[in-house]
Each structure stands twice: as C-alpha cells, then as structure tokens.
Amino acid sequence: MLQFTTPLKGRARSSASHVRVLLFLTGMLFWPAGSLAAQTVTFAFSEHASPYSSKQEGEAVGLLPDIVRLVFEFIPGMEPLAKVLPWARAQYDVQHGRYEGLLTYPSDERRAYALFTDRPVYVQNFGNLVYSDVNPNASIIESATGFDALGGLTVITEKDSGWEADNIPGDLDRVVGKDGDTMMHLLMFRKAGDYMVTTQEGAKFLAAKHGYSAQLRTRSAEFITESLVPFHIGISRSSPGAEQIINQIESVMDRPMFQLRLEQLISRYR
C-alpha cells in the first residue's frame, strides 16, 4: 500500500503557519475595543425641512441625509451619523465642535467655522413653475418665456419670503400663503391662483402629502436667473482631520459610479 508522508521541512512550515494563525486569533481577542471600528462623522440636519431633512421614528430622513450616507458608502473606515435638530441649534453645534458635519450653502459665516468641498454635491433649484394640469391657463404657463407672459395670471407666494421678493416681480397679481402646505391647497384645491414658484422636490413632496400628485405639473423656468442654491459638504474646523475628510469626500465626488448613484437618488425626490 502506498503511503504519502509530509516531508519534515513541509511539516515545519505547516506548523509555523498554524502558530501564526493562532497568534493572530489570540491577539484579536485582546485587541483594544473600538480599534477596528469605523471613524464616526456626525452630521447635523434641520428637523423641519421636508423633503430635505426631518425626523421620522427617531431617525434622520430626507434627501440631504441620504446624500451624506451615499458619500460615505464610498469611504471605507468612516461612518456617518445623523442628528436632527432645530436648524439654528444644528449650526451652533457644528460651529462649537459638538458635531462635525453640515450639508448646506457655504455662506461666509459658515466658512468661518467649517471647511467646505470646493464644489457642490447638490444644487437646489427654485426656478420651477408649479401648477395643476386642469388649470385653464396651463398652456400659457407651459410656454411662458418670462414673467411678462404670465402677467395676466395669479401667482401664489409665501409670506415673508425674501427670495420671492427678490425674484418674482412685485406687480404680478398674487395670493399669499403662510407656508408651503397652505400654498399647495390654494393652488390645487381652492384654485385661488394659477401657479407657484418652488423646487421640484418640494412640490412633489407637498403634492403627495395632500393627495394632489395626479394633478401636479412642473416646468423649469430658465428666465428665473437667481434660482440655484449650491449645497456643499462642510466639516467643522475644530474636528481632527477635517481637511483629510474633505479631501476624501472630494475624491468620492470624482467617481463616475458615485455620480450615477447620486443622480438616481436625487431623481427619486423630483
């Protein structure tokens, strides 16, 4: 009968390999707790800004938390944590180093306490006309190339909106609503006006919330030139490694796969 034996040198190598494995496994048992855990980067979001951010069953939900989570899917060893707060408190906590991150417009005031990515990860566009498909003036709204063409119609605006005051001519007939919910009811249910001007994401959210999705129509209004608000990711200057985190985020933004998934994510909200 043939017998196969391991040469002495081979057995020695095998034994040494087994010893190394045992040493590694033993070392893992005594490895300091948390040393293999991902670095947590905590972001602060507004609690009342649907569909962009809000709290649902204790969790941060909305487009902006979803964008941050997507970014960090491409950064091994880092994990985002989302906190939802009143917006003034959220900014204060990042400014004073309690939390690390924001996704917002990088104003001069915010740049003083946070490092921001060079380019936006998302651009909010207020330049959209929102109307009902049963509005008798729908064809005028669809074909308008400027506010002059909408002069005979009524626009629904929000009370005390600085952006609307700056970008919608003051001589247009208007009906004022106290908030987005009221404006959507004035447009779709009461038919008190012909259109309003807002983001696609906001219009879609409000229409779905109040059962008007089937009637909702939106169109881009390129003639509203000051309609884009760039949102950049910012990391508190007091956070250790803030510059390195920003550099990693910017490298993710260059990846075609990330850009594809980001486009798919944003389109779900529009």
C-alpha positions in Angstrom: 0.0 0.0 0.0 1.3 3.4 -0.9 1.7 5.8 2.0 2.2 9.6 1.5 4.1 11.4 4.2 4.8 15.1 4.6 8.5 15.9 4.4 10.0 17.2 7.6 10.6 20.7 6.2 7.0 20.8 4.9 5.7 19.8 8.3 7.8 22.5 9.9 6.4 25.2 7.6 2.8 23.9 8.2 3.3 24.1 12.0 4.8 27.5 11.8 1.8 28.7 9.7 -0.6 27.2 12.3 1.3 29.0 15.1 1.0 32.4 13.2 -2.8 31.9 12.8 -3.2 31.0 16.5 -1.2 34.1 17.5 -3.3 36.3 15.2 -6.5 34.9 16.6 -5.3 35.2 20.2 -4.2 38.8 19.5 -7.6 39.7 18.2 -9.2 38.6 21.4 -7.1 41.1 23.3 -7.2 43.9 20.7 -8.4 47.2 22.3 -12.1 47.7 21.9 -13.1 50.0 19.1 -9.6 50.0 17.5 -11.1 48.3 14.4 -14.3 50.3 14.4 -15.1 52.9 11.7 -14.5 56.5 12.5 -17.8 58.2 13.1 -18.5 61.6 11.5 -21.7 63.2 12.9 -23.7 65.5 10.7 -26.4 67.9 11.9 -29.6 68.4 9.9 -32.7 70.6 10.2 -35.6 68.9 11.8 -38.4 70.7 9.9 -37.2 70.9 6.3 -39.1 68.1 4.4 -38.3 66.6 2.0 -34.7 67.7 2.5 -34.4 66.6 6.2 -36.6 65.8 9.1 -37.0 63.2 11.8 -39.1 60.0 11.5 -39.3 57.5 14.3 -36.2 59.0 15.7 -34.1 58.7 12.5 -32.9 61.4 10.1 -34.8 61.1 6.8 -34.8 63.1 3.6 -32.6 64.0 0.6 -29.7 65.6 2.5 -29.1 62.7 5.0 -29.5 60.3 2.0 -26.8 62.2 0.1 -24.4 62.1 3.1 -25.0 58.4 3.6 -24.3 57.7 -0.1 -21.0 59.7 0.0 -19.7 57.7 3.0 -20.6 54.4 1.3 -17.5 55.1 -0.9 -15.2 55.9 2.1 -14.0 52.8 3.9 -13.3 53.2 7.6 -15.7 56.1 8.1 -19.4 56.0 9.1 -21.8 59.0 9.1 -24.1 59.6 12.0 -27.1 61.9 11.6 -28.5 64.2 14.2 -31.8 66.2 13.6 -32.2 69.5 15.4 -33.7 72.9 15.0 -31.5 74.4 12.3 -30.1 77.2 14.4 -29.0 74.7 17.0 -27.6 72.4 14.4 -25.3 75.1 13.0 -24.3 76.2 16.6 -23.3 72.7 17.5 -21.1 72.3 14.4 -19.6 75.7 14.9 -18.6 74.8 18.5 -17.4 71.3 17.7 -20.1 69.2 19.2 -20.8 67.7 15.8 -18.6 67.5 12.7 -20.6 68.0 9.5 -23.2 70.0 7.6 -24.6 69.8 4.1 -25.7 73.3 3.3 -25.0 76.6 1.4 -21.4 77.6 2.3 -22.0 81.2 3.4 -19.1 83.4 4.6 -20.4 82.9 8.2 -20.3 79.1 7.9 -16.9 79.1 6.1 -15.5 80.8 9.2 -16.1 77.7 11.3 -16.2 74.9 8.7 -14.1 73.6 5.7 -16.3 73.0 2.7 -15.9 71.0 -0.5 -14.8 73.1 -3.5 -17.9 72.2 -5.5 -21.5 71.4 -4.5 -22.7 67.8 -4.1 -26.3 69.0 -4.8 -27.9 72.1 -6.3 -31.3 73.2 -5.1 -33.3 74.9 -7.9 -36.1 77.2 -7.0 -36.7 78.1 -10.7 -39.7 75.9 -11.4 -43.3 76.8 -12.2 -45.7 74.5 -10.3 -49.3 74.3 -11.5 -52.3 71.9 -12.0 -52.9 70.1 -15.2 -56.6 71.1 -15.0 -55.8 74.8 -14.8 -57.4 76.6 -17.8 -54.2 78.6 -18.2 -51.9 75.6 -18.2 -50.8 76.1 -21.8 -49.7 79.7 -21.0 -47.7 78.5 -18.0 -46.1 75.8 -20.1 -45.0 78.1 -22.9 -44.0 81.3 -21.0 -40.5 82.6 -21.6 -40.7 85.3 -18.9 -42.8 86.8 -16.2 -44.3 89.2 -18.8 -46.1 86.3 -20.4 -47.6 85.4 -17.0 -48.8 88.9 -16.4 -52.5 88.1 -16.6 -52.2 85.2 -14.2 -52.1 84.9 -10.4 -49.0 83.6 -8.6 -49.2 82.1 -5.1 -46.3 83.2 -2.9 -45.2 82.5 0.6 -45.5 85.1 3.4 -42.2 86.9 4.2 -40.2 85.0 1.6 -37.1 87.1 0.8 -36.2 85.0 -2.2 -39.6 85.5 -3.8 -39.5 89.2 -3.0 -36.2 89.4 -4.9 -37.1 87.2 -7.9 -40.8 87.5 -8.6 -41.9 90.9 -9.9 -43.9 92.9 -7.4 -46.6 94.0 -9.9 -47.9 90.5 -10.5 -51.3 89.6 -9.1 -50.7 87.3 -6.1 -52.2 85.3 -3.3 -50.1 84.8 -0.2 -50.0 81.6 1.8 -48.4 81.3 5.3 -46.4 78.2 4.3 -45.9 75.5 1.7 -48.9 73.4 2.8 -51.3 76.3 2.5 -49.9 77.3 -0.8 -50.4 73.9 -2.3 -54.0 73.9 -1.1 -54.6 77.3 -2.5 -53.2 76.1 -5.8 -54.8 72.7 -6.1 -58.0 72.7 -4.0 -59.2 76.3 -3.8 -57.8 77.2 -7.2 -57.0 80.7 -5.8 -54.0 81.1 -8.1 -52.6 79.7 -11.3 -49.0 78.7 -10.3 -46.4 79.0 -7.7 -42.6 79.0 -7.9 -40.6 76.5 -5.9 -38.3 73.4 -6.1 -39.4 70.2 -7.9 -38.6 68.2 -4.7 -40.7 70.5 -2.5 -43.6 70.5 -4.9 -43.6 66.7 -5.3 -43.4 66.2 -1.5 -46.3 68.6 -0.8 -48.5 67.2 -3.6 -48.0 63.7 -2.3 -48.6 64.7 1.3 -52.0 66.2 0.4 -53.2 63.9 -2.4 -52.5 66.1 -5.4 -49.8 64.1 -7.2 -52.0 63.2 -10.1 -52.7 66.9 -10.9 -49.2 68.1 -10.3 -47.2 69.6 -13.2 -43.9 71.4 -13.0 -41.6 73.0 -15.6 -38.2 74.6 -15.4 -38.3 78.4 -15.8 -34.8 79.3 -17.1 -35.8 83.0 -17.1 -35.5 83.0 -13.3 -31.8 83.6 -13.2 -31.1 83.6 -9.4 -32.7 80.3 -8.7 -29.8 78.0 -7.9 -28.6 77.3 -4.3 -25.4 75.1 -4.2 -25.1 72.7 -1.2 -21.6 71.7 -0.2 -20.5 69.3 2.5 -18.7 71.1 5.4 -16.7 69.8 8.3 -16.1 71.8 11.4 -12.6 73.3 11.5 -12.3 72.1 15.1 -12.7 68.4 14.1 -9.4 66.4 14.0 -8.6 65.6 10.4 -11.2 67.9 8.9 -9.0 68.6 5.8 -8.4 65.0 5.2 -12.1 64.2 5.5 -12.9 66.9 2.9 -10.2 65.6 0.6 -11.7 62.1 0.8 -15.2 63.4 0.1 -13.9 65.3 -2.9 -12.2 62.2 -4.3 -15.5 60.3 -4.0 -17.3 63.1 -5.9 -15.0 62.5 -8.9 -16.1 58.9 -9.3 -18.5 58.1 -12.2 -20.2 55.4 -10.1 -20.9 57.9 -7.3 -22.2 60.5 -9.8 -24.5 57.9 -11.3 -26.0 56.8 -8.0 -26.3 60.5 -6.8 -28.3 61.3 -9.9 -30.5 58.3 -9.3 -31.0 59.4 -5.7 -31.9 63.0 -6.5 -34.3 61.9 -9.3 -36.4 59.9 -6.7 -37.2 63.1 -5.0 -38.2 65.0 -8.1 
